[in-house]
């Protein structure tokens, strides 16, 4: 059986944080650019650099198009504060599934997330997950689109293992239609979980290869892993 690379989304897939990310972004914008700063974007499945571009458009009365680094740094500080009060938690089945997968010699775990690369470990640790469980990563500040993160992850996998991997052996696990599209746009396998903003029926309509209510019964995922 060929080696598999499983790339997990973070928010809505591995954990929830009760809106800590959007709150921290709003606070960062208001801190830097004033109380009139608007944060009215749907974050589901998007990457953080896309949020920033949308915020620039929404807040055309302000001038901060070249301020992304300062915005990100303020957001990271405020995100740490938001998550420091115990708002983040893992979703059903996540810890047990990760523990099982980490014992498999024919599986490499990774993250494919829209988060800024420095935001991801903050969220993971707040929910009791260790970043080093995921040796392959692709984050929202490493490509211009979510689909563009897949080649990033595959290059990192090859650098780590010394062997390239076929897109057919890459499984992307996420909770939004954009996660499914990201997988299929790259020829990868899409596993959708209804633990975020989208219901199981909505995710079934995306054509995902596997749709689960949550990860508490991962047996269908293990069957998928055994396919050549």
TORPA-4810 file (N, C-alpha, C, O; in nm, 3 decimals):
<nodes>
NODE_1_0.085_-0.119_0.000_0.000_0.000_0.000_0.089_0.124_0.000_0.181_0.132_0.080_X
NODE_2_0.062_0.221_-0.088_0.146_0.340_-0.093_0.133_0.425_0.034_0.030_0.422_0.102_X
NODE_3_0.238_0.500_0.062_0.237_0.589_0.178_0.132_0.698_0.155_0.113_0.746_0.043_X
NODE_4_0.065_0.737_0.262_-0.039_0.840_0.254_0.002_0.963_0.333_0.063_0.953_0.440_X
NODE_5_-0.031_1.078_0.280_-0.015_1.205_0.349_-0.153_1.259_0.380_-0.232_1.285_0.289_X
NODE_6_-0.184_1.276_0.509_-0.314_1.328_0.551_-0.296_1.470_0.600_-0.224_1.495_0.697_X
NODE_7_-0.362_1.563_0.533_-0.350_1.705_0.566_-0.480_1.753_0.630_-0.586_1.753_0.567_X
NODE_8_-0.472_1.792_0.756_-0.590_1.837_0.830_-0.601_1.989_0.828_-0.503_2.061_0.849_X
NODE_9_-0.722_2.037_0.804_-0.756_2.175_0.835_-0.758_2.189_0.987_-0.764_2.088_1.058_X
NODE_10_-0.753_2.311_1.038_-0.752_2.331_1.184_-0.890_2.371_1.235_-0.957_2.292_1.302_X
NODE_11_-0.934_2.492_1.203_-1.058_2.546_1.259_-1.180_2.474_1.203_-1.199_2.467_1.081_X
NODE_12_-1.263_2.420_1.290_-1.382_2.349_1.248_-1.358_2.204_1.212_-1.453_2.129_1.190_X
NODE_13_-1.232_2.164_1.207_-1.197_2.025_1.175_-1.130_1.957_1.292_-1.175_1.852_1.338_X
NODE_14_-1.021_2.016_1.341_-0.953_1.963_1.459_-1.004_2.027_1.588_-1.009_1.962_1.692_X
NODE_15_-1.043_2.153_1.579_-1.078_2.226_1.702_-1.177_2.338_1.672_-1.197_2.377_1.557_X
NODE_16_-1.236_2.387_1.778_-1.316_2.509_1.775_-1.264_2.603_1.883_-1.211_2.559_1.986_X
NODE_17_-1.279_2.732_1.859_-1.227_2.828_1.957_-1.327_2.938_1.988_-1.290_3.046_2.033_X
NODE_18_-1.455_2.910_1.965_-1.563_3.002_2.004_-1.545_3.142_1.948_-1.570_3.241_2.017_X
NODE_19_-1.500_3.151_1.823_-1.489_3.281_1.757_-1.368_3.363_1.797_-1.364_3.483_1.770_X
NODE_20_-1.270_3.301_1.861_-1.154_3.376_1.908_-1.079_3.444_1.793_-1.034_3.558_1.807_X
NODE_21_-1.066_3.375_1.680_-0.992_3.432_1.568_-1.056_3.557_1.512_-0.990_3.660_1.504_X
NODE_22_-1.184_3.553_1.471_-1.249_3.675_1.422_-1.250_3.787_1.525_-1.232_3.903_1.488_X
NODE_23_-1.271_3.755_1.653_-1.269_3.860_1.755_-1.131_3.927_1.761_-1.121_4.049_1.770_X
NODE_24_-1.026_3.845_1.756_-0.891_3.900_1.762_-0.860_3.984_1.639_-0.792_4.086_1.649_X
NODE_25_-0.910_3.943_1.523_-0.887_4.023_1.401_-0.960_4.157_1.409_-0.904_4.260_1.373_X
NODE_26_-1.084_4.154_1.457_-1.158_4.279_1.473_-1.086_4.371_1.570_-1.070_4.490_1.542_X
NODE_27_-1.043_4.317_1.684_-0.973_4.399_1.783_-0.842_4.454_1.727_-0.807_4.569_1.754_X
NODE_28_-0.770_4.373_1.650_-0.645_4.419_1.590_-0.671_4.535_1.494_-0.599_4.635_1.495_X
NODE_29_-0.774_4.520_1.412_-0.808_4.627_1.317_-0.848_4.755_1.388_-0.806_4.864_1.348_X
NODE_30_-0.928_4.743_1.492_-0.971_4.862_1.565_-0.855_4.926_1.641_-0.847_5.048_1.650_X
NODE_31_-0.767_4.844_1.695_-0.651_4.896_1.767_-0.561_4.977_1.673_-0.513_5.085_1.709_X
NODE_32_-0.540_4.925_1.553_-0.444_4.988_1.461_-0.506_5.097_1.377_-0.440_5.197_1.347_X
NODE_33_-0.633_5.080_1.337_-0.689_5.168_1.236_-0.813_5.245_1.282_-0.872_5.320_1.205_X
NODE_34_-0.853_5.225_1.408_-0.963_5.303_1.461_-1.091_5.224_1.479_-1.107_5.115_1.423_X
NODE_35_-1.183_5.279_1.557_-1.308_5.210_1.592_-1.400_5.191_1.473_-1.492_5.110_1.480_X
NODE_36_-1.377_5.263_1.364_-1.462_5.248_1.248_-1.423_5.128_1.162_-1.487_5.101_1.060_X
NODE_37_-1.318_5.055_1.202_-1.274_4.936_1.129_-1.386_4.832_1.128_-1.445_4.803_1.232_X
NODE_38_-1.415_4.776_1.010_-1.524_4.680_0.992_-1.467_4.541_0.968_-1.373_4.524_0.890_X
NODE_39_-1.523_4.441_1.037_-1.486_4.302_1.011_-1.615_4.225_0.988_-1.677_4.175_1.081_X
NODE_40_-1.654_4.216_0.862_-1.777_4.146_0.825_-1.748_4.052_0.709_-1.797_4.071_0.598_X
NODE_41_-1.666_3.950_0.736_-1.632_3.853_0.632_-1.663_3.713_0.684_-1.655_3.686_0.804_X
NODE_42_-1.699_3.626_0.592_-1.718_3.485_0.626_-1.583_3.417_0.617_-1.524_3.409_0.509_X
NODE_43_-1.532_3.367_0.729_-1.397_3.314_0.733_-1.388_3.167_0.689_-1.277_3.117_0.670_X
NODE_44_-1.500_3.098_0.673_-1.499_2.953_0.653_-1.422_2.913_0.527_-1.460_2.947_0.415_X
NODE_45_-1.314_2.839_0.547_-1.239_2.782_0.437_-1.141_2.876_0.369_-1.066_2.834_0.281_X
NODE_46_-1.140_3.002_0.407_-1.052_3.099_0.343_-0.917_3.102_0.413_-0.900_3.047_0.522_X
NODE_47_-0.821_3.169_0.350_-0.689_3.182_0.412_-0.675_3.324_0.466_-0.739_3.418_0.418_X
NODE_48_-0.589_3.338_0.569_-0.581_3.465_0.640_-0.541_3.582_0.550_-0.588_3.694_0.571_X
NODE_49_-0.457_3.558_0.451_-0.420_3.667_0.362_-0.540_3.712_0.278_-0.547_3.828_0.240_X
NODE_50_-0.634_3.620_0.249_-0.757_3.657_0.180_-0.843_3.745_0.270_-0.903_3.842_0.224_X
NODE_51_-0.850_3.710_0.400_-0.925_3.794_0.494_-0.875_3.937_0.487_-0.953_4.032_0.479_X
NODE_52_-0.742_3.949_0.491_-0.685_4.083_0.495_-0.722_4.160_0.369_-0.759_4.278_0.376_X
NODE_53_-0.713_4.096_0.252_-0.749_4.163_0.128_-0.896_4.205_0.130_-0.930_4.314_0.083_X
NODE_54_-0.984_4.120_0.183_-1.126_4.154_0.192_-1.148_4.270_0.288_-1.232_4.357_0.265_X
NODE_55_-1.071_4.271_0.397_-1.085_4.377_0.495_-1.041_4.512_0.438_-1.100_4.615_0.468_X
NODE_56_-0.937_4.509_0.354_-0.894_4.632_0.287_-1.008_4.686_0.202_-1.033_4.807_0.201_X
NODE_57_-1.077_4.597_0.130_-1.189_4.640_0.047_-1.307_4.690_0.129_-1.369_4.790_0.093_X
NODE_58_-1.338_4.622_0.237_-1.449_4.663_0.323_-1.424_4.798_0.389_-1.516_4.877_0.409_X
NODE_59_-1.298_4.821_0.422_-1.262_4.942_0.495_-1.192_5.042_0.402_-1.085_5.094_0.433_X
NODE_60_-1.256_5.068_0.289_-1.195_5.157_0.191_-1.180_5.301_0.242_-1.107_5.381_0.185_X
NODE_61_-1.250_5.332_0.351_-1.237_5.466_0.411_-1.108_5.479_0.491_-1.070_5.588_0.533_X
NODE_62_-1.041_5.365_0.513_-0.914_5.365_0.585_-0.802_5.332_0.487_-0.827_5.278_0.379_X
NODE_63_-0.680_5.363_0.524_-0.567_5.336_0.436_-0.469_5.244_0.507_-0.388_5.288_0.590_X
NODE_64_-0.477_5.112_0.474_-0.386_5.020_0.542_-0.349_4.901_0.453_-0.312_4.795_0.504_X
NODE_65_-0.358_4.919_0.322_-0.332_4.809_0.229_-0.191_4.750_0.243_-0.169_4.634_0.211_X
NODE_66_-0.097_4.831_0.291_0.042_4.784_0.305_0.077_4.755_0.452_0.195_4.753_0.489_X
NODE_67_-0.024_4.732_0.532_-0.003_4.716_0.676_-0.025_4.572_0.722_-0.050_4.549_0.840_X
NODE_68_-0.017_4.474_0.631_-0.052_4.338_0.671_0.039_4.283_0.781_-0.009_4.214_0.871_X
NODE_69_0.168_4.312_0.776_0.259_4.260_0.879_0.222_4.314_1.016_0.220_4.240_1.115_X
NODE_70_0.193_4.444_1.022_0.156_4.504_1.151_0.021_4.449_1.199_0.003_4.424_1.318_X
NODE_71_-0.072_4.431_1.107_-0.202_4.374_1.142_-0.185_4.232_1.194_-0.243_4.196_1.297_X
NODE_72_-0.106_4.150_1.123_-0.083_4.011_1.165_-0.022_4.005_1.304_-0.067_3.927_1.388_X
NODE_73_0.080_4.087_1.330_0.147_4.083_1.460_0.053_4.122_1.573_0.057_4.062_1.680_X
NODE_74_-0.030_4.222_1.549_-0.127_4.262_1.652_-0.231_4.153_1.670_-0.271_4.124_1.783_X
NODE_75_-0.276_4.094_1.561_-0.372_3.983_1.568_-0.317_3.866_1.648_-0.389_3.809_1.730_X
NODE_76_-0.191_3.830_1.626_-0.131_3.717_1.699_-0.127_3.745_1.848_-0.154_3.656_1.929_X
NODE_77_-0.094_3.867_1.885_-0.092_3.903_2.027_-0.231_3.891_2.088_-0.247_3.835_2.197_X
NODE_78_-0.331_3.944_2.019_-0.467_3.941_2.070_-0.526_3.800_2.067_-0.606_3.764_2.153_X
NODE_79_-0.488_3.721_1.967_-0.534_3.583_1.960_-0.484_3.504_2.080_-0.558_3.425_2.139_X
NODE_80_-0.358_3.524_2.115_-0.302_3.457_2.233_-0.382_3.491_2.357_-0.409_3.404_2.440_X
NODE_81_-0.420_3.617_2.370_-0.499_3.659_2.486_-0.638_3.594_2.483_-0.686_3.545_2.585_X
NODE_82_-0.701_3.595_2.366_-0.835_3.536_2.354_-0.834_3.387_2.389_-0.925_3.338_2.455_X
NODE_83_-0.731_3.317_2.343_-0.725_3.172_2.366_-0.672_3.137_2.505_-0.680_3.022_2.547_X
NODE_84_-0.619_3.235_2.573_-0.565_3.209_2.706_-0.670_3.190_2.814_-0.637_3.158_2.928_X
NODE_85_-0.795_3.209_2.778_-0.903_3.195_2.877_-0.981_3.065_2.857_-1.094_3.052_2.903_X
NODE_86_-0.919_2.970_2.788_-0.980_2.837_2.774_-1.091_2.827_2.675_-1.183_2.747_2.694_X
NODE_87_-1.087_2.904_2.568_-1.195_2.900_2.470_-1.179_2.790_2.366_-1.277_2.755_2.301_X
NODE_88_-1.059_2.736_2.348_-1.036_2.636_2.242_-1.052_2.494_2.295_-1.015_2.465_2.409_X
NODE_89_-1.106_2.406_2.211_-1.120_2.266_2.250_-1.119_2.178_2.125_-1.160_2.222_2.017_X
NODE_90_-1.072_2.055_2.140_-1.069_1.963_2.027_-1.210_1.909_2.001_-1.293_1.899_2.091_X
NODE_91_-1.233_1.875_1.876_-1.363_1.822_1.835_-1.369_1.671_1.860_-1.265_1.608_1.879_X
NODE_92_-1.488_1.612_1.860_-1.504_1.470_1.895_-1.415_1.378_1.810_-1.411_1.388_1.688_X
NODE_93_-1.345_1.289_1.879_-1.265_1.187_1.813_-1.127_1.229_1.767_-1.048_1.145_1.725_X
NODE_94_-1.098_1.359_1.774_-0.973_1.409_1.717_-0.850_1.351_1.787_-0.759_1.301_1.720_X
NODE_95_-0.846_1.358_1.918_-0.728_1.312_1.991_-0.702_1.163_1.969_-0.588_1.122_1.946_X
NODE_96_-0.807_1.083_1.974_-0.790_0.939_1.954_-0.747_0.908_1.812_-0.661_0.822_1.790_X
NODE_97_-0.805_0.976_1.715_-0.768_0.953_1.575_-0.622_0.989_1.551_-0.548_0.912_1.489_X
NODE_98_-0.580_1.104_1.599_-0.441_1.146_1.578_-0.344_1.049_1.645_-0.239_1.018_1.589_X
NODE_99_-0.380_1.002_1.763_-0.293_0.907_1.833_-0.277_0.778_1.751_-0.167_0.724_1.742_X
NODE_100_-0.386_0.731_1.692_-0.380_0.609_1.611_-0.299_0.632_1.484_-0.215_0.550_1.448_X
NODE_101_-0.323_0.743_1.417_-0.253_0.770_1.291_-0.104_0.791_1.313_-0.024_0.756_1.226_X
NODE_102_-0.067_0.846_1.425_0.075_0.872_1.452_0.152_0.742_1.472_0.275_0.741_1.462_X
NODE_103_0.081_0.632_1.500_0.146_0.502_1.516_0.162_0.427_1.385_0.228_0.324_1.380_X
NODE_104_0.102_0.479_1.279_0.106_0.409_1.150_0.232_0.447_1.073_0.261_0.565_1.054_X
NODE_105_0.306_0.347_1.028_0.429_0.372_0.954_0.405_0.416_0.810_0.495_0.472_0.746_X
NODE_106_0.284_0.392_0.761_0.256_0.425_0.621_0.173_0.552_0.607_0.113_0.576_0.502_X
NODE_107_0.170_0.634_0.713_0.094_0.758_0.712_0.181_0.871_0.767_0.249_0.855_0.868_X
NODE_108_0.178_0.984_0.700_0.239_1.107_0.753_0.128_1.208_0.777_0.044_1.230_0.691_X
NODE_109_0.129_1.268_0.894_0.029_1.369_0.928_0.078_1.508_0.889_0.197_1.538_0.895_X
NODE_110_-0.017_1.590_0.850_0.018_1.728_0.817_-0.099_1.821_0.841_-0.209_1.778_0.876_X
NODE_111_-0.073_1.948_0.822_-0.174_2.052_0.834_-0.183_2.128_0.702_-0.081_2.163_0.644_X
NODE_112_-0.304_2.153_0.657_-0.326_2.244_0.546_-0.433_2.341_0.594_-0.551_2.309_0.598_X
NODE_113_-0.388_2.460_0.630_-0.475_2.553_0.702_-0.460_2.694_0.648_-0.351_2.735_0.607_X
NODE_114_-0.570_2.767_0.648_-0.566_2.906_0.607_-0.504_2.999_0.708_-0.483_3.117_0.679_X
NODE_115_-0.473_2.950_0.826_-0.414_3.034_0.930_-0.277_3.086_0.890_-0.203_3.020_0.817_X
NODE_116_-0.243_3.206_0.940_-0.105_3.250_0.934_-0.020_3.142_1.001_-0.064_3.078_1.096_X
NODE_117_0.102_3.122_0.952_0.186_3.016_1.005_0.213_3.032_1.155_0.227_2.932_1.226_X
NODE_118_0.220_3.155_1.203_0.246_3.177_1.346_0.119_3.165_1.430_0.127_3.151_1.552_X
NODE_119_0.003_3.171_1.366_-0.123_3.156_1.441_-0.156_3.010_1.468_-0.215_2.978_1.571_X
NODE_120_-0.117_2.922_1.376_-0.154_2.781_1.388_-0.109_2.718_1.519_-0.191_2.657_1.587_X
NODE_121_0.020_2.729_1.558_0.060_2.666_1.684_-0.009_2.726_1.806_-0.029_2.656_1.906_X
NODE_122_-0.044_2.852_1.800_-0.116_2.915_1.912_-0.251_2.846_1.932_-0.289_2.812_2.044_X
NODE_123_-0.322_2.825_1.821_-0.453_2.760_1.829_-0.441_2.613_1.870_-0.517_2.565_1.954_X
NODE_124_-0.344_2.543_1.810_-0.328_2.402_1.841_-0.299_2.380_1.989_-0.364_2.299_2.055_X
NODE_125_-0.202_2.452_2.041_-0.162_2.433_2.182_-0.276_2.472_2.276_-0.292_2.410_2.382_X
NODE_126_-0.353_2.572_2.239_-0.465_2.614_2.324_-0.569_2.503_2.337_-0.642_2.497_2.436_X
NODE_127_-0.576_2.415_2.236_-0.673_2.305_2.239_-0.610_2.173_2.282_-0.675_2.068_2.276_X
NODE_128_-0.483_2.176_2.324_-0.417_2.054_2.372_-0.356_1.969_2.262_-0.331_1.850_2.283_X
NODE_129_-0.330_2.029_2.146_-0.266_1.958_2.035_-0.124_2.011_2.017_-0.100_2.131_2.030_X
NODE_130_-0.031_1.921_1.988_0.108_1.962_1.972_0.141_1.983_1.824_0.115_1.894_1.743_X
NODE_131_0.196_2.097_1.788_0.230_2.123_1.648_0.323_2.018_1.588_0.315_1.989_1.469_X
NODE_132_0.414_1.962_1.670_0.510_1.867_1.613_0.449_1.731_1.581_0.518_1.643_1.531_X
NODE_133_0.320_1.712_1.610_0.251_1.592_1.563_0.232_1.595_1.412_0.201_1.493_1.350_X
NODE_134_0.249_1.713_1.354_0.220_1.734_1.212_0.349_1.781_1.142_0.372_1.901_1.130_X
NODE_135_0.432_1.687_1.096_0.561_1.725_1.039_0.553_1.798_0.904_0.649_1.863_0.864_X
NODE_136_0.441_1.787_0.835_0.423_1.856_0.706_0.315_1.963_0.723_0.207_1.935_0.774_X
NODE_137_0.346_2.084_0.682_0.249_2.193_0.700_0.243_2.282_0.576_0.339_2.293_0.500_X
NODE_138_0.127_2.343_0.556_0.109_2.446_0.455_0.009_2.546_0.511_-0.104_2.510_0.543_X
NODE_139_0.052_2.671_0.523_-0.030_2.771_0.592_-0.068_2.887_0.500_-0.013_2.904_0.391_X
NODE_140_-0.162_2.966_0.546_-0.224_3.069_0.465_-0.135_3.180_0.416_-0.174_3.256_0.328_X
NODE_141_-0.015_3.191_0.471_0.079_3.293_0.421_0.188_3.231_0.335_0.292_3.293_0.312_X
NODE_142_0.164_3.106_0.286_0.263_3.039_0.202_0.217_3.020_0.058_0.290_2.964_-0.023_X
NODE_143_0.097_3.066_0.027_0.046_3.060_-0.111_-0.063_3.166_-0.123_-0.112_3.219_-0.024_X
NODE_144_-0.100_3.197_-0.247_-0.198_3.301_-0.270_-0.341_3.250_-0.259_-0.434_3.328_-0.239_X
NODE_145_-0.360_3.119_-0.272_-0.493_3.058_-0.262_-0.485_2.931_-0.178_-0.376_2.879_-0.155_X
NODE_146_-0.599_2.883_-0.134_-0.600_2.758_-0.058_-0.553_2.642_-0.145_-0.478_2.556_-0.099_X
NODE_147_-0.597_2.638_-0.269_-0.553_2.531_-0.359_-0.402_2.533_-0.377_-0.340_2.428_-0.396_X
NODE_148_-0.343_2.651_-0.372_-0.199_2.663_-0.388_-0.120_2.608_-0.270_0.002_2.595_-0.279_X
NODE_149_-0.188_2.577_-0.160_-0.119_2.522_-0.044_-0.084_2.374_-0.062_0.008_2.324_0.003_X
NODE_150_-0.155_2.304_-0.150_-0.128_2.162_-0.169_0.013_2.138_-0.224_0.086_2.056_-0.169_X
NODE_151_0.055_2.207_-0.331_0.193_2.190_-0.377_0.296_2.225_-0.271_0.403_2.164_-0.266_X
NODE_152_0.266_2.323_-0.187_0.357_2.359_-0.077_0.375_2.239_0.015_0.488_2.204_0.050_X
NODE_153_0.264_2.177_0.054_0.270_2.061_0.144_0.343_1.944_0.078_0.420_1.874_0.143_X
NODE_154_0.320_1.924_-0.050_0.384_1.811_-0.120_0.535_1.831_-0.132_0.612_1.736_-0.121_X
NODE_155_0.577_1.955_-0.155_0.721_1.983_-0.159_0.785_1.959_-0.023_0.895_1.906_-0.013_X
NODE_156_0.714_1.999_0.083_0.767_1.978_0.218_0.774_1.829_0.250_0.869_1.783_0.314_X
NODE_157_0.674_1.755_0.206_0.677_1.610_0.227_0.798_1.548_0.158_0.869_1.467_0.217_X
NODE_158_0.822_1.587_0.034_0.936_1.532_-0.039_1.068_1.571_0.027_1.161_1.491_0.033_X
NODE_159_1.075_1.694_0.078_1.197_1.736_0.148_1.219_1.658_0.276_1.333_1.632_0.315_X
NODE_160_1.109_1.621_0.342_1.118_1.545_0.467_1.151_1.399_0.443_1.234_1.341_0.513_X
NODE_161_1.085_1.338_0.344_1.097_1.194_0.324_1.202_1.156_0.219_1.250_1.043_0.216_X
NODE_162_1.236_1.252_0.134_1.327_1.223_0.025_1.259_1.157_-0.093_1.325_1.118_-0.190_X
NODE_163_1.126_1.144_-0.087_1.049_1.076_-0.192_0.928_1.160_-0.228_0.857_1.206_-0.139_X
NODE_164_0.903_1.181_-0.356_0.781_1.254_-0.395_0.657_1.171_-0.365_0.665_1.049_-0.352_X
NODE_165_0.545_1.237_-0.355_0.419_1.167_-0.331_0.319_1.206_-0.438_0.315_1.321_-0.482_X
NODE_166_0.238_1.111_-0.480_0.134_1.136_-0.580_0.018_1.209_-0.515_-0.013_1.187_-0.398_X
NODE_167_-0.047_1.297_-0.590_-0.164_1.367_-0.535_-0.274_1.268_-0.497_-0.354_1.295_-0.408_X
NODE_168_-0.279_1.153_-0.566_-0.380_1.051_-0.534_-0.359_0.992_-0.396_-0.451_0.931_-0.340_X
NODE_169_-0.240_1.008_-0.340_-0.208_0.956_-0.206_-0.212_1.065_-0.100_-0.169_1.044_0.014_X
NODE_170_-0.265_1.181_-0.137_-0.281_1.292_-0.042_-0.429_1.302_-0.007_-0.514_1.313_-0.095_X
NODE_171_-0.459_1.299_0.122_-0.596_1.310_0.171_-0.609_1.441_0.248_-0.533_1.467_0.342_X
NODE_172_-0.706_1.521_0.208_-0.729_1.649_0.274_-0.858_1.639_0.355_-0.963_1.606_0.301_X
NODE_173_-0.848_1.668_0.484_-0.962_1.659_0.574_-1.000_1.800_0.617_-0.920_1.871_0.678_X
NODE_174_-1.122_1.841_0.585_-1.167_1.975_0.619_-1.316_1.981_0.641_-1.385_1.880_0.626_X
NODE_175_-1.365_2.097_0.677_-1.507_2.111_0.716_-1.586_2.204_0.625_-1.700_2.236_0.656_X
NODE_176_-1.528_2.248_0.513_-1.599_2.341_0.426_-1.593_2.296_0.280_-1.507_2.216_0.243_X
NODE_177_-1.683_2.347_0.197_-1.676_2.319_0.054_-1.543_2.364_-0.008_-1.497_2.304_-0.105_X
NODE_178_-1.483_2.468_0.046_-1.354_2.514_-0.007_-1.243_2.413_0.020_-1.149_2.403_-0.059_X
NODE_179_-1.253_2.339_0.129_-1.155_2.232_0.155_-1.170_2.122_0.051_-1.071_2.069_0.001_X
NODE_180_-1.294_2.088_0.020_-1.319_1.985_-0.080_-1.269_2.030_-0.217_-1.205_1.954_-0.288_X
NODE_181_-1.299_2.154_-0.253_-1.254_2.207_-0.381_-1.102_2.210_-0.389_-1.044_2.179_-0.493_X
NODE_182_-1.039_2.248_-0.280_-0.892_2.252_-0.274_-0.835_2.114_-0.303_-0.738_2.101_-0.379_X
NODE_183_-0.894_2.011_-0.244_-0.847_1.874_-0.267_-0.867_1.833_-0.412_-0.773_1.788_-0.478_X
NODE_184_-0.989_1.850_-0.461_-1.019_1.802_-0.597_-0.949_1.883_-0.704_-0.916_1.829_-0.810_X
NODE_185_-0.925_2.010_-0.681_-0.852_2.092_-0.778_-0.709_2.042_-0.797_-0.646_2.068_-0.900_X
NODE_186_-0.659_1.971_-0.698_-0.522_1.919_-0.704_-0.516_1.768_-0.728_-0.407_1.710_-0.728_X
NODE_187_-0.631_1.705_-0.749_-0.632_1.561_-0.771_-0.615_1.480_-0.644_-0.575_1.364_-0.649_X
NODE_188_-0.645_1.540_-0.530_-0.633_1.473_-0.400_-0.767_1.417_-0.356_-0.871_1.445_-0.416_X
NODE_189_-0.764_1.337_-0.251_-0.885_1.279_-0.193_-0.941_1.378_-0.091_-0.867_1.433_-0.009_X
NODE_190_-1.072_1.401_-0.096_-1.136_1.497_-0.007_-1.222_1.426_0.097_-1.313_1.351_0.063_X
NODE_191_-1.192_1.451_0.225_-1.274_1.401_0.335_-1.332_1.523_0.406_-1.259_1.610_0.451_X
NODE_192_-1.464_1.528_0.414_-1.532_1.642_0.476_-1.596_1.599_0.607_-1.654_1.490_0.617_X
NODE_193_-1.586_1.685_0.707_-1.648_1.659_0.837_-1.744_1.774_0.870_-1.713_1.891_0.851_X
NODE_194_-1.861_1.737_0.920_-1.966_1.835_0.945_-1.955_1.891_1.087_-2.053_1.891_1.163_X
NODE_195_-1.837_1.939_1.123_-1.814_1.991_1.257_-1.792_2.142_1.256_-1.760_2.202_1.359_X
NODE_196_-1.810_2.203_1.140_-1.795_2.347_1.129_-1.928_2.413_1.096_-2.029_2.383_1.159_X
NODE_197_-1.927_2.503_0.997_-2.047_2.578_0.963_-2.140_2.504_0.868_-2.254_2.548_0.847_X
NODE_198_-2.095_2.393_0.810_-2.172_2.326_0.705_-2.223_2.191_0.752_-2.153_2.115_0.820_X
NODE_199_-2.347_2.161_0.716_-2.410_2.035_0.756_-2.358_1.920_0.670_-2.294_1.941_0.567_X
NODE_200_-2.388_1.799_0.715_-2.347_1.681_0.639_-2.411_1.681_0.500_-2.345_1.646_0.402_X
NODE_201_-2.538_1.719_0.491_-2.606_1.721_0.361_-2.544_1.825_0.269_-2.531_1.801_0.149_X
NODE_202_-2.506_1.939_0.324_-2.441_2.042_0.241_-2.306_1.993_0.190_-2.268_2.020_0.076_X
NODE_203_-2.233_1.922_0.274_-2.102_1.872_0.234_-2.114_1.757_0.134_-2.028_1.741_0.047_X
NODE_204_-2.220_1.678_0.146_-2.242_1.571_0.048_-2.260_1.629_-0.092_-2.221_1.566_-0.191_X
NODE_205_-2.319_1.747_-0.101_-2.342_1.810_-0.231_-2.212_1.855_-0.298_-2.212_1.883_-0.417_X
NODE_206_-2.103_1.863_-0.223_-1.977_1.908_-0.280_-1.907_1.799_-0.361_-1.813_1.828_-0.435_X
NODE_207_-1.953_1.674_-0.347_-1.887_1.565_-0.415_-1.764_1.513_-0.344_-1.680_1.448_-0.405_X
NODE_208_-1.753_1.542_-0.214_-1.641_1.491_-0.135_-1.636_1.339_-0.143_-1.740_1.273_-0.154_X
NODE_209_-1.517_1.283_-0.138_-1.500_1.138_-0.148_-1.554_1.066_-0.024_-1.593_0.949_-0.032_X
NODE_210_-1.555_1.136_0.089_-1.608_1.080_0.213_-1.659_1.196_0.298_-1.590_1.297_0.313_X
NODE_211_-1.778_1.181_0.353_-1.835_1.283_0.441_-1.870_1.217_0.574_-1.939_1.115_0.578_X
NODE_212_-1.821_1.276_0.683_-1.846_1.224_0.817_-1.914_1.331_0.902_-1.893_1.451_0.884_X
NODE_213_-1.997_1.285_0.995_-2.057_1.380_1.088_-1.952_1.443_1.176_-1.952_1.564_1.198_X
NODE_214_-1.861_1.361_1.226_-1.744_1.406_1.301_-1.641_1.295_1.295_-1.658_1.199_1.219_X
NODE_215_-1.535_1.305_1.372_-1.426_1.208_1.365_-1.430_1.106_1.480_-1.331_1.038_1.506_X
NODE_216_-1.545_1.096_1.547_-1.554_1.003_1.659_-1.555_0.857_1.613_-1.515_0.769_1.688_X
NODE_217_-1.601_0.831_1.490_-1.592_0.697_1.431_-1.515_0.710_1.300_-1.574_0.732_1.194_X
NODE_218_-1.382_0.696_1.307_-1.301_0.717_1.187_-1.286_0.592_1.099_-1.206_0.592_1.006_X
NODE_219_-1.363_0.487_1.127_-1.345_0.363_1.051_-1.360_0.383_0.899_-1.285_0.321_0.824_X
NODE_220_-1.453_0.468_0.851_-1.458_0.491_0.706_-1.329_0.554_0.653_-1.289_0.528_0.539_X
NODE_221_-1.264_0.636_0.733_-1.137_0.695_0.693_-1.028_0.588_0.683_-0.947_0.591_0.591_X
NODE_222_-1.027_0.494_0.776_-0.927_0.387_0.772_-0.949_0.297_0.649_-0.852_0.249_0.589_X
NODE_223_-1.074_0.274_0.614_-1.103_0.197_0.492_-1.050_0.271_0.369_-0.994_0.210_0.278_X
NODE_224_-1.068_0.402_0.369_-1.017_0.485_0.260_-0.864_0.476_0.252_-0.808_0.472_0.143_X
NODE_225_-0.800_0.474_0.366_-0.653_0.468_0.369_-0.601_0.337_0.311_-0.491_0.333_0.255_X
NODE_226_-0.679_0.231_0.322_-0.635_0.100_0.276_-0.648_0.082_0.126_-0.597_-0.015_0.070_X
NODE_227_-0.716_0.177_0.060_-0.731_0.166_-0.086_-0.600_0.205_-0.154_-0.533_0.298_-0.110_X
NODE_228_-0.564_0.134_-0.259_-0.445_0.167_-0.337_-0.469_0.289_-0.424_-0.380_0.332_-0.497_X
</nodes>
